[in-house]
Amino acid sequence: MQRGLFISFESSEGCGKSTQIARLRERLDAIGVEYLVTREPGGTPIGEKIRDLLQYDAVGEAMTAESELLLFAASRAQLVRQEIEPALAAGRWVIADRFLDSTTVYQGAGRALDSDAVEAVNTFAVGNCLPDLTLVLDMDVAVARARAKAASEAEGKHDRMENLDEDFYQRVREGYQKLADREPGRLELIDADATPEFVSDAIWSVIQQRFQLPADPV
């Protein structure tokens, strides 16, 4: 059986990943592609417990950057082996809402942890399981943060990561941009300042060209 394709979405908070993943799902449904959607942290019972600790539990406010790095990696290690690798082996696509690049950027560039240490932890967590394509949604930091905070308020949830300052998120944005420059064969930078429809079309154009799929299924 042919291995499935692995596509990850990356961005700072508030850039529209959830919206664009939903739109991609509609397109894949229209052409009959079977897929699994994952999220990080989370995606497994163990990962969801880690997600709550990282994002919502009050004890997380005292978390060190090193602990944060290892918890994200633990969630990802479980997700890869329990969900992602079996799905790919069965020929299904995997659409990931964040993967190892989030750790490279958030804990590496954002938290300023040693880049070699972050890379070593990432490699241990995922092994040889890397996305075939990573779509990086890029937009103005202030606009993205305002969107993220509005969404959290609407959901009535306090997300620890969204309370980090603007300088942190500027480093995150620049970190993604540098990654895209360094790995153009895997990462594709998408302008997320445009309308959701325009962004969705741009994403599908990239996927269609990379994997030779129908140009406009919906």
Disulfide bonds with the S-S distance in Angstrom:
none
